[in-house]
Amino acid sequence: MQDVRFQRPVGKIANDVPATGLGTAIVEALVKQLEAKVDVISDADGTSVSVIRATFTSRVPRAA
């Protein structure tokens, strides 16, 4: 696993939000490590965030 460093964004938005600002950076690093993608769907009821990783099944014919 490669060494990953997290940094909080700098700027007006980062200063106005009382949080560490690391959540998105951590998710991004995990998604890259898993070779996955993030799917975000927002509607009037809220926001759904999914991390999707491609998987597959391979079937090998039985030996004769």
Phi, psi and omega in degrees: 000136182281155178288126181240132177245139180251137179229141176282138178300153179249140178141181185301313182298315181299325181283336182276345184255118181280075180209173180284334180076014184265345185307309182294321179295321179293315178298317180300316180296318179295317180297319178295316180298323181275355186052050184246187174222159179252132178244122181240127178233123179243139174212189184298337182274347180143198182235135178247128179240125180236139172256120187244126178239128181291133175229161179211160176240134179245132179251125180255131180298146179292139179293143181283000000 
